[in-house]
Amino acid sequence: MDISKTIAEMKKEPGFAAQVGMVLVHNGVVRAWSRKDRSAVSAIDVSVNREKISALRDEYARKPGIYKILIEAQTGRLRPGDDLLFIVVAGDIRENVKPVLAELLDRVKAEAVIKTEHSD
């Protein structure tokens, strides 16, 4: 996902200027170390439950003040530095947008993304 292009396209949509005061972006990147023990990671295999991501996006898009949510998750073999997960949340005010991004991110990671780490 090209974040700048994605946001620029969103800004062209009817209603954007009237409804959006904040756009938050999560850009998850593959780390070169494991979260559990900080051991070296050379690659990860990722599978994604796209139906669950869609359901989560729809659920959180109905929250107060939310204009639009975009989610893009990569699958397959990824290496450190590769983009893994993009979430864009656009809405009216930070009190509405920040918690939606935080909760949605945690749920996508817990419920819809499976990663297997590999080391050399």
DSSP file (Angstrom, degrees, kcal/mol; ACC not computed):
  #  RESIDUE AA STRUCTURE BP1 BP2  ACC     N-H-->O    O-->H-N    N-H-->O    O-->H-N    TCO  KAPPA ALPHA  PHI   PSI    X-CA   Y-CA   Z-CA
    1    1 A M              0   0    0      0, 0.0     2,-0.9     0, 0.0     3,-0.1   0.000 360.0 360.0 360.0 131.2    0.0    0.0    0.0
    2    2 A D     >  -     0   0    0      1,-0.2     4,-2.9     2,-0.0     5,-0.2  -0.841 360.0-162.3 -91.2 103.8    1.3    3.4   -0.9
    3    3 A I  H  > S+     0   0    0     -2,-0.9     4,-2.7     1,-0.2     5,-0.3   0.907  85.5  48.9 -58.3 -47.9    0.1    5.4    2.2
    4    4 A S  H  > S+     0   0    0      1,-0.2     4,-2.4     2,-0.2    -1,-0.2   0.920 115.2  44.8 -60.1 -44.2    0.4    8.8    0.6
    5    5 A K  H  > S+     0   0    0      2,-0.2     4,-2.5     1,-0.2    -1,-0.2   0.907 112.4  52.1 -66.0 -42.0   -1.5    7.8   -2.5
    6    6 A T  H  X S+     0   0    0     -4,-2.9     4,-2.1     2,-0.2    -2,-0.2   0.921 112.8  43.8 -61.6 -45.6   -4.1    6.0   -0.5
    7    7 A I  H  X S+     0   0    0     -4,-2.7     4,-2.3     2,-0.2    -1,-0.2   0.904 111.9  53.7 -67.9 -40.7   -4.8    9.0    1.7
    8    8 A A  H  X S+     0   0    0     -4,-2.4     4,-0.6    -5,-0.3    -2,-0.2   0.907 110.7  46.8 -59.7 -41.5   -4.8   11.4   -1.3
    9    9 A E  H >< S+     0   0    0     -4,-2.5     3,-0.9     1,-0.2     4,-0.4   0.901 110.5  52.5 -66.8 -40.5   -7.4    9.2   -3.0
   10   10 A M  H >< S+     0   0    0     -4,-2.1     3,-1.6     1,-0.3    -2,-0.2   0.884 102.4  59.6 -62.0 -38.3   -9.5    9.1    0.2
   11   11 A K  H 3< S+     0   0    0     -4,-2.3     6,-0.3     1,-0.3    -1,-0.3   0.725  99.1  58.7 -64.5 -20.7   -9.4   12.9    0.4
   12   12 A K  T << S+     0   0    0     -3,-0.9    -1,-0.3    -4,-0.6    -2,-0.2   0.603  84.0 106.3 -81.8 -12.5  -11.1   13.0   -3.0
   13   13 A E  S X  S-     0   0    0     -3,-1.6     3,-1.7    -4,-0.4     4,-0.4  -0.372  84.3 -97.6 -71.9 145.5  -14.1   11.1   -1.8
   14   14 A P  T 3  S+     0   0    0      0, 0.0    -1,-0.1     0, 0.0    -2,-0.1  -0.376 108.8  19.2 -59.4 134.8  -17.4   12.9   -1.2
   15   15 A G  T 3> S+     0   0    0     -3,-0.1     4,-1.6    -4,-0.1     5,-0.2   0.248  89.3 112.3  91.5 -13.8  -17.8   13.7    2.5
   16   16 A F  H X> S+     0   0    0     -3,-1.7     4,-2.4     1,-0.2     3,-0.8   0.966  79.0  44.2 -57.8 -56.1  -14.2   13.4    3.4
   17   17 A A  H 34 S+     0   0    0     -4,-0.4    -1,-0.2    -6,-0.3    -6,-0.0   0.826 116.4  47.8 -61.2 -33.1  -13.6   17.1    4.2
   18   18 A A  H 34 S+     0   0    0      1,-0.1    -1,-0.3     3,-0.0    -2,-0.2   0.727 123.7  29.9 -78.9 -22.3  -16.9   17.4    6.1
   19   19 A Q  H << S+     0   0    0     -4,-1.6     2,-0.5    -3,-0.8    -2,-0.2   0.571 102.7  77.6-116.4 -11.9  -16.3   14.3    8.2
   20   20 A V     <  +     0   0    0     -4,-2.4    72,-0.3    -5,-0.2     3,-0.1  -0.893  26.1 151.4-116.4 127.9  -12.6   13.8    8.7
   21   21 A G  S    S+     0   0    0     70,-2.7     2,-0.3    -2,-0.5    71,-0.2   0.357  74.4  34.3-121.9  -3.0  -10.3   15.6   11.1
   22   22 A M  E     -A   91   0A   0     69,-1.9    69,-2.5    71,-0.1     2,-0.4  -0.975  52.1-171.0-155.5 137.6   -7.8   12.8   11.7
   23   23 A V  E     -A   90   0A   0     -2,-0.3     2,-0.4    67,-0.2    67,-0.2  -0.987  14.7-168.4-126.9 120.4   -6.3    9.9    9.7
   24   24 A L  E     -A   89   0A   0     65,-2.8    65,-2.6    -2,-0.4     2,-0.4  -0.878   3.1-162.0-109.4 143.7   -4.2    7.4   11.6
   25   25 A V  E     -A   88   0A   0     -2,-0.4     2,-0.5    63,-0.2    63,-0.2  -0.981  10.6-163.5-128.6 134.0   -2.0    4.8    9.9
   26   26 A H  E     -A   87   0A   0     61,-2.8    61,-2.1    -2,-0.4     2,-0.5  -0.979   7.5-176.6-109.9 127.3   -0.4    1.6   11.2
   27   27 A N  E     -A   86   0A   0     -2,-0.5     2,-0.3    59,-0.2    59,-0.2  -0.850  11.3-161.9-123.2  92.6    2.4    0.2    9.1
   28   28 A G  E     -A   85   0A   0     57,-3.4    56,-3.5    -2,-0.5    57,-1.4  -0.593   8.3-167.4 -78.1 133.8    3.5   -3.1   10.6
   29   29 A V  E     -A   83   0A   0     -2,-0.3     2,-0.3    54,-0.3    54,-0.2  -0.930  28.8-102.6-124.0 143.2    7.0   -4.2    9.4
   30   30 A V        -     0   0    0     52,-2.6    51,-2.6    -2,-0.4     2,-0.2  -0.489  39.8-140.4 -66.1 126.8    8.6   -7.6    9.9
   31   31 A R        -     0   0    0     -2,-0.3    51,-0.1    49,-0.2     4,-0.1  -0.512  11.5-133.0 -85.1 156.8   11.2   -7.4   12.7
   32   32 A A  S    S+     0   0    0     -2,-0.2     9,-2.3    48,-0.1     2,-0.3   0.282  90.0  53.9 -89.8   8.8   14.6   -9.2   12.5
   33   33 A W  B    S-C   40   0B   0      7,-0.3     2,-0.3     9,-0.0     7,-0.2  -0.986  89.3-104.2-144.1 153.4   14.0  -10.5   16.1
   34   34 A S     >  -     0   0    0      5,-2.7     4,-2.3    -2,-0.3     5,-0.1  -0.551  16.4-143.0 -79.8 136.5   11.4  -12.5   17.9
   35   35 A R  T  4 S+     0   0    0     -2,-0.3    -1,-0.1     1,-0.2     0, 0.0   0.841  98.6  55.8 -63.6 -34.0    9.0  -10.7   20.2
   36   36 A K  T  4 S-     0   0    0      1,-0.1    -1,-0.2     3,-0.1    -2,-0.0   0.873 135.1  -5.6 -73.6 -36.7    9.0  -13.6   22.6
   37   37 A D  T  4 S-     0   0    0      2,-0.1    -2,-0.2    -3,-0.0    -1,-0.1   0.325  88.2-115.2-141.9   8.6   12.8  -13.9   23.2
   38   38 A R     <  +     0   0    0     -4,-2.3    -3,-0.1     1,-0.2     3,-0.1   0.646  61.5 153.9  62.7  17.8   14.5  -11.4   20.9
   39   39 A S        -     0   0    0      1,-0.1    -5,-2.7    -6,-0.1    -1,-0.2  -0.370  54.6 -81.6 -71.7 158.2   16.2  -14.3   19.0
   40   40 A A  B     -C   33   0B   0     -7,-0.2     2,-0.4    -2,-0.1    -7,-0.3  -0.299  41.6-161.4 -65.0 141.3   17.1  -13.6   15.4
   41   41 A V        +     0   0    0     -9,-2.3    78,-0.3    78,-0.1     3,-0.1  -0.994  15.4 178.0-125.0 124.6   14.4  -14.0   12.7
   42   42 A S  S    S-     0   0    0     76,-2.9     2,-0.3    -2,-0.4    77,-0.2   0.684  70.6 -12.6 -97.0 -22.5   15.4  -14.4    9.1
   43   43 A A  E     -D  118   0C   0     75,-1.5    75,-2.8    36,-0.2     2,-0.3  -0.977  56.1-144.0-166.7 162.4   11.8  -14.8    7.7
   44   44 A I  E     -DE 117  78C   0     34,-2.7    34,-3.1    -2,-0.3     2,-0.5  -0.990  11.8-140.2-134.3 148.1    8.2  -15.3    8.6
   45   45 A D  E     -DE 116  77C   0     71,-2.5    71,-2.3    -2,-0.3     2,-0.4  -0.931  26.4-164.9-103.1 130.4    5.4  -17.2    6.9
   46   46 A V  E     -DE 115  76C   0     30,-2.3    30,-2.8    -2,-0.5     2,-0.4  -0.952  14.2-177.8-122.9 132.0    2.1  -15.3    7.2
   47   47 A S  E     -D  114   0C   0     67,-2.4    67,-2.7    -2,-0.4     2,-0.4  -0.962  12.9-157.8-122.9 149.3   -1.4  -16.5    6.6
   48   48 A V  E     -D  113   0C   0     -2,-0.4     2,-1.1    65,-0.2    65,-0.2  -0.977  19.1-141.0-131.9 135.5   -4.4  -14.2    6.8
   49   49 A N     >  -     0   0    0     63,-2.7     4,-2.1    -2,-0.4     3,-0.2  -0.806  23.0-175.8 -92.3  94.9   -8.1  -14.9    7.4
   50   50 A R  H  > S+     0   0    0     -2,-1.1     4,-2.4     1,-0.2    -1,-0.2   0.821  79.1  56.6 -66.2 -32.9   -9.5  -12.3    5.0
   51   51 A E  H  > S+     0   0    0      2,-0.2     4,-2.3     1,-0.2    -1,-0.2   0.913 108.5  47.4 -64.9 -41.1  -13.1  -12.9    6.0
   52   52 A K  H  > S+     0   0    0      2,-0.2     4,-2.7     1,-0.2    -2,-0.2   0.905 110.9  51.6 -66.0 -41.7  -12.3  -12.1    9.6
   53   53 A I  H  X S+     0   0    0     -4,-2.1     4,-2.8     1,-0.2    -2,-0.2   0.926 110.6  48.9 -60.4 -43.8  -10.4   -9.0    8.6
   54   54 A S  H  X S+     0   0    0     -4,-2.4     4,-2.5     2,-0.2    -2,-0.2   0.914 111.6  48.7 -61.8 -43.7  -13.4   -7.9    6.6
   55   55 A A  H  X S+     0   0    0     -4,-2.3     4,-2.4     2,-0.2    -2,-0.2   0.908 112.7  47.9 -64.2 -42.2  -15.8   -8.6    9.5
   56   56 A L  H  X S+     0   0    0     -4,-2.7     4,-2.6     2,-0.2     5,-0.3   0.926 111.1  50.9 -63.9 -44.4  -13.5   -6.6   11.9
   57   57 A R  H  X S+     0   0    0     -4,-2.8     4,-2.1     1,-0.2    -2,-0.2   0.938 111.9  47.2 -57.7 -47.1  -13.2   -3.7    9.5
   58   58 A D  H  X S+     0   0    0     -4,-2.5     4,-0.7     1,-0.2    -1,-0.2   0.903 111.6  51.3 -62.2 -41.7  -17.0   -3.6    9.1
   59   59 A E  H >< S+     0   0    0     -4,-2.4     3,-0.8     1,-0.2    -2,-0.2   0.938 115.1  40.7 -60.4 -48.6  -17.5   -3.8   12.9
   60   60 A Y  H >< S+     0   0    0     -4,-2.6     3,-1.4     1,-0.2    -1,-0.2   0.754 104.4  66.3 -76.6 -24.0  -15.1   -1.0   13.7
   61   61 A A  H 3< S+     0   0    0     -4,-2.1    -1,-0.2    -5,-0.3    -2,-0.2   0.724  96.0  59.4 -67.5 -20.1  -16.3    1.2   10.8
   62   62 A R  T << S+     0   0    0     -3,-0.8    -1,-0.3    -4,-0.7    -2,-0.2   0.491  81.0 112.5 -85.6  -3.8  -19.7    1.5   12.6
   63   63 A K  S X  S-     0   0    0     -3,-1.4     3,-1.7     1,-0.1    33,-0.0  -0.338  85.1 -80.5 -67.8 151.8  -18.1    3.1   15.6
   64   64 A P  T 3  S+     0   0    0      0, 0.0    -1,-0.1     0, 0.0     3,-0.1  -0.246 112.0   8.5 -55.5 133.9  -19.0    6.7   16.3
   65   65 A G  T 3  S+     0   0    0      1,-0.2    27,-2.2    -3,-0.1     2,-0.5   0.378  89.3 135.1  82.2  -3.8  -17.1    9.2   14.2
   66   66 A I  E <   +B   91   0A   0     -3,-1.7    25,-0.3    25,-0.2    -1,-0.2  -0.682  27.1 177.7 -86.6 127.0  -15.4    6.7   11.9
   67   67 A Y  E     -     0   0A   0     23,-2.7     2,-0.3    -2,-0.5    24,-0.2   0.879  64.1 -15.7 -89.5 -48.4  -15.5    7.7    8.2
   68   68 A K  E     -B   90   0A   0     22,-1.7    22,-2.8     2,-0.0     2,-0.4  -0.990  49.3-157.1-160.9 148.1  -13.5    4.8    6.7
   69   69 A I  E     -B   89   0A   0     -2,-0.3     2,-0.4    20,-0.2    20,-0.2  -1.000   9.8-171.5-130.3 132.3  -11.1    2.0    7.5
   70   70 A L  E     -B   88   0A   0     18,-2.5    18,-2.8    -2,-0.4     2,-0.4  -0.977   4.0-175.6-120.9 137.2   -8.7    0.3    5.1
   71   71 A I  E     +B   87   0A   0     -2,-0.4     2,-0.4    16,-0.2    16,-0.2  -0.998   6.8 177.8-134.5 131.8   -6.8   -2.8    5.9
   72   72 A E  E     -B   86   0A   0     14,-2.4    14,-2.9    -2,-0.4     2,-0.4  -0.975   6.3-176.5-133.5 120.4   -4.1   -4.6    3.8
   73   73 A A  E     -B   85   0A   0     -2,-0.4    12,-0.2    12,-0.2     2,-0.2  -0.964  17.6-138.0-119.9 131.5   -2.3   -7.6    5.1
   74   74 A Q        -     0   0    0     10,-2.7     2,-0.3    -2,-0.4     4,-0.1  -0.524  18.5-161.2 -83.7 152.4    0.5   -9.4    3.2
   75   75 A T        +     0   0    0     -2,-0.2   -28,-0.2     2,-0.1     2,-0.2  -0.840  44.2  36.9-127.4 167.2    0.7  -13.2    3.1
   76   76 A G  E    S-E   46   0C   0    -30,-2.8   -30,-2.3    -2,-0.3     2,-0.6  -0.540 102.6 -13.4  95.3-159.5    3.4  -15.7    2.3
   77   77 A R  E     +E   45   0C   0    -32,-0.2     2,-0.3    -2,-0.2   -32,-0.2  -0.726  67.1 179.7 -86.8 121.3    7.1  -15.6    3.1
   78   78 A L  E     -E   44   0C   0    -34,-3.1   -34,-2.7    -2,-0.6    -2,-0.1  -0.888  13.9-146.9-122.4 153.3    8.3  -12.2    4.3
   79   79 A R    >   -     0   0    0     -2,-0.3     3,-2.6   -36,-0.2   -49,-0.3  -0.768  41.1 -71.5-116.1 159.7   11.7  -11.0    5.4
   80   80 A P  T 3  S+     0   0    0      0, 0.0   -49,-0.2     0, 0.0    -1,-0.1  -0.239 122.2  27.9 -51.7 134.7   12.8   -8.4    8.0
   81   81 A G  T 3  S+     0   0    0    -51,-2.6     2,-0.1     1,-0.4   -50,-0.1   0.129  91.3 125.4  96.3 -19.0   12.0   -4.9    6.7
   82   82 A D    <   -     0   0    0     -3,-2.6   -52,-2.6     1,-0.1    -1,-0.4  -0.443  69.7-107.6 -71.8 145.6    9.0   -6.1    4.6
   83   83 A D  E     +A   29   0A   0    -54,-0.2   -54,-0.3     1,-0.2     3,-0.1  -0.562  41.2 171.9 -70.2 135.4    5.7   -4.5    5.1
   84   84 A L  E     +     0   0A   0    -56,-3.5   -10,-2.7     1,-0.3     2,-0.4   0.756  58.0  12.0-112.8 -45.2    3.3   -6.9    6.8
   85   85 A L  E     -AB  28  73A   0    -57,-1.4   -57,-3.4   -12,-0.2     2,-0.4  -0.987  52.3-169.5-148.0 129.5    0.2   -5.0    7.8
   86   86 A F  E     +AB  27  72A   0    -14,-2.9   -14,-2.4    -2,-0.4     2,-0.4  -0.971   7.9 177.5-116.0 133.9   -1.4   -1.6    6.9
   87   87 A I  E     -AB  26  71A   0    -61,-2.1   -61,-2.8    -2,-0.4     2,-0.5  -0.990   5.1-172.1-133.1 128.6   -4.4   -0.2    8.7
   88   88 A V  E     -AB  25  70A   0    -18,-2.8   -18,-2.5    -2,-0.4     2,-0.5  -0.985   2.1-175.0-120.5 124.8   -5.8    3.3    7.9
   89   89 A V  E     -AB  24  69A   0    -65,-2.6   -65,-2.8    -2,-0.5     2,-0.4  -0.979   1.3-173.8-122.6 120.8   -8.5    4.7   10.1
   90   90 A A  E     +AB  23  68A   0    -22,-2.8   -23,-2.7    -2,-0.5   -22,-1.7  -0.935  22.5 133.8-113.7 134.8  -10.1    8.1    9.1
   91   91 A G  E     -AB  22  66A   0    -69,-2.5   -70,-2.7    -2,-0.4   -69,-1.9  -0.920  57.8 -84.9-163.5-171.3  -12.6    9.8   11.4
   92   92 A D  S    S+     0   0    0    -27,-2.2     2,-0.3   -72,-0.3    -1,-0.1   0.973  94.5   5.2 -77.5 -57.7  -13.7   13.0   13.0
   93   93 A I    >>  -     0   0    0    -72,-0.1     4,-2.2     1,-0.1     3,-1.6  -0.908  68.8-112.1-133.9 157.7  -11.8   13.5   16.3
   94   94 A R  H 3> S+     0   0    0     -2,-0.3     4,-2.2     1,-0.3    -1,-0.1   0.821 112.2  64.2 -60.7 -32.6   -8.9   11.8   18.0
   95   95 A E  H 34 S+     0   0    0      1,-0.2    -1,-0.3     2,-0.2    -3,-0.0   0.771 114.0  34.5 -63.6 -23.4  -11.0   10.5   20.9
   96   96 A N  H <> S+     0   0    0     -3,-1.6     4,-0.8     2,-0.1    -2,-0.2   0.805 121.9  44.5 -93.9 -37.1  -12.9    8.4   18.4
   97   97 A V  H  X S+     0   0    0     -4,-2.2     4,-2.3     2,-0.2     5,-0.2   0.919 105.4  56.6 -80.2 -45.5  -10.1    7.5   16.0
   98   98 A K  H  X S+     0   0    0     -4,-2.2     4,-2.4     1,-0.2     5,-0.2   0.920 108.4  45.3 -57.6 -49.4   -7.2    6.5   18.3
   99   99 A P  H  > S+     0   0    0      0, 0.0     4,-2.8     0, 0.0     5,-0.3   0.864 110.8  54.9 -66.0 -31.6   -9.1    3.8   20.2
  100  100 A V  H  X S+     0   0    0     -4,-0.8     4,-2.6     2,-0.2     5,-0.3   0.942 110.1  45.5 -65.4 -45.8  -10.5    2.3   17.1
  101  101 A L  H  X S+     0   0    0     -4,-2.3     4,-2.6     2,-0.2     5,-0.2   0.942 115.4  47.6 -61.2 -45.9   -7.0    1.9   15.5
  102  102 A A  H  X S+     0   0    0     -4,-2.4     4,-2.0    -5,-0.2    -2,-0.2   0.938 117.1  40.7 -62.0 -48.8   -5.6    0.5   18.8
  103  103 A E  H  X S+     0   0    0     -4,-2.8     4,-2.3     2,-0.2    -1,-0.2   0.919 116.0  49.9 -66.9 -43.9   -8.4   -2.0   19.3
  104  104 A L  H  X S+     0   0    0     -4,-2.6     4,-2.9    -5,-0.3     5,-0.2   0.919 110.0  51.0 -62.5 -44.7   -8.7   -3.0   15.7
  105  105 A L  H  X S+     0   0    0     -4,-2.6     4,-2.5    -5,-0.3     5,-0.2   0.942 110.9  48.4 -57.1 -49.4   -4.9   -3.6   15.4
  106  106 A D  H  X S+     0   0    0     -4,-2.0     4,-2.0    -5,-0.2    -1,-0.2   0.894 114.4  46.0 -60.8 -40.2   -4.9   -5.8   18.4
  107  107 A R  H  X S+     0   0    0     -4,-2.3     4,-3.1     2,-0.2     5,-0.4   0.901 110.7  51.2 -72.4 -40.4   -7.8   -7.8   17.2
  108  108 A V  H  X>S+     0   0    0     -4,-2.9     4,-2.3     1,-0.2     5,-0.9   0.946 113.8  45.7 -59.6 -47.0   -6.5   -8.2   13.6
  109  109 A K  H  <5S+     0   0    0     -4,-2.5     4,-0.4    -5,-0.2    -1,-0.2   0.887 120.5  39.3 -63.6 -38.9   -3.2   -9.5   15.0
  110  110 A A  H  <5S+     0   0    0     -4,-2.0    -2,-0.2    -5,-0.2    -1,-0.2   0.832 129.5  25.2 -80.2 -33.1   -4.9  -11.8   17.5
  111  111 A E  H  <5S+     0   0    0     -4,-3.1    -3,-0.2    -5,-0.2    -2,-0.2   0.629 128.9  27.8-111.2 -16.6   -7.8  -13.1   15.4
  112  112 A A  T  <5S+     0   0    0     -4,-2.3   -63,-2.7    -5,-0.4     2,-0.5   0.518 102.2  68.0-130.3  -6.8   -6.9  -12.9   11.7
  113  113 A V  E   < -D   48   0C   0     -5,-0.9     2,-0.5    -4,-0.4   -65,-0.2  -0.973  51.3-171.5-124.6 127.9   -3.1  -13.1   11.2
  114  114 A I  E     -D   47   0C   0    -67,-2.7   -67,-2.4    -2,-0.5     2,-0.4  -0.975   9.5-172.9-118.0 126.5   -1.0  -16.2   11.8
  115  115 A K  E     -D   46   0C   0     -2,-0.5     2,-0.5   -69,-0.2   -69,-0.2  -0.956  12.6-165.7-122.2 138.1    2.8  -15.9   11.7
  116  116 A T  E     -D   45   0C   0    -71,-2.3   -71,-2.5    -2,-0.4     2,-0.2  -0.986  19.7-144.0-119.1 119.7    5.5  -18.6   11.8
  117  117 A E  E     -D   44   0C   0     -2,-0.5     2,-0.4   -73,-0.2   -73,-0.2  -0.546  13.1-165.3 -85.9 147.9    9.0  -17.3   12.5
  118  118 A H  E     -D   43   0C   0    -75,-2.8   -76,-2.9    -2,-0.2   -75,-1.5  -0.977   3.0-164.8-129.1 144.5   12.1  -18.8   10.9
  119  119 A S              0   0    0     -2,-0.4   -78,-0.1   -78,-0.3   -80,-0.0  -0.903 360.0 360.0-123.0 157.7   15.8  -18.3   11.8
  120  120 A D              0   0    0     -2,-0.3   -79,-0.1     0, 0.0    -1,-0.0   0.506 360.0 360.0 -63.5 360.0   18.8  -19.2    9.8
